[in-house]
Amino acid sequence: AVVSTQSTGKQEVKRDSVVCQLCTVTYPYDYYGKKAPYCTGVVFLDDAFLLRDPYSPEPRVLAIAAQCSICSSTVCMNCSVFYSKRFCGRCVLGNVASFPPQIVTFIQNKLPASDDRVT
């Protein structure tokens, strides 16, 4: 669903929104994929919800959220980690033997306090 339309002078950018299934924060995005058409020099390794950087006069892109490669949950970058693929915090904590201790600790420190943690 289109949430808003912004006029950028030369073109109109239609923004949809995505909700992180861990922290429940809603984020705007304007493209889903690996390579946003307005920033051809950047290619992500996984499909992601992308947003044109609103603070940059140059065409830059921000990755906002992506799908967990295990459970397919939509998660923001704060609640996930990219380790060869995108993994949500719950899947990292549910499979601690599959990840380096540094990544497990990193995710433990990033997840919302109300999240059910697996140890």
Secondary structure, 3 states (H helix, E strand, C coil): CCCEEEECCCCEEEEEEEECCCCCCEEEECEEECCCCCCCCCCCCCCEEEEECCCCCCCCEEEEEEECCCCCCEEEHHHEEECCCEEEHHHHHHCHHHCCHHHHHHHHHHCCCCCCCCC
